[in-house]
Amino acid sequence: MGVVAIVAAALLAVGAALAVVRVERGPSMLDRTIAFDVLTTILVGAIALEAAWSRRTESIPILVVLSLVGFVGSVVIARFAAVEPEGADAPGADGIPPVSPGEERAALGAERVGEERGGGE
């Protein structure tokens, strides 16, 4: 167990160092936020490694909370980082509501059935 823990700790340290470099260099804000998400994941891994090493379960609630914070943070960043078209290219800008892919497939299927029925007569 000792050798495995040392190797895992070394890998976590290397990953954390690389993530810190990415946070520092960027180049974009999205790169920095992803690097912070990676750092959160590495922190969860380090706490889990410590819990396994010391054979204690008191840190499991901390792991759960950190995992949830990392997940919610990633979802929020992804939501705000998503680029939505504006102006003339935006769906629904011409007054026609946007069509979902399922509705489009249903309309194409209805046209195909209509053509088959009309062509057979």
Buried (B, 14 or more C-beta within 10 A) or exposed (E): EEEEEEEBBEEBEEBBEEBBEBBEEEEEEEEBBBBBBBBBBBBBBBBBBEBBBEEEEEBEEBBEEBBEEBEEBBEEBEEEEEEEEEEEEEEEEEEEEEEEEEEEEEEEEEEEEEEEEEEEE
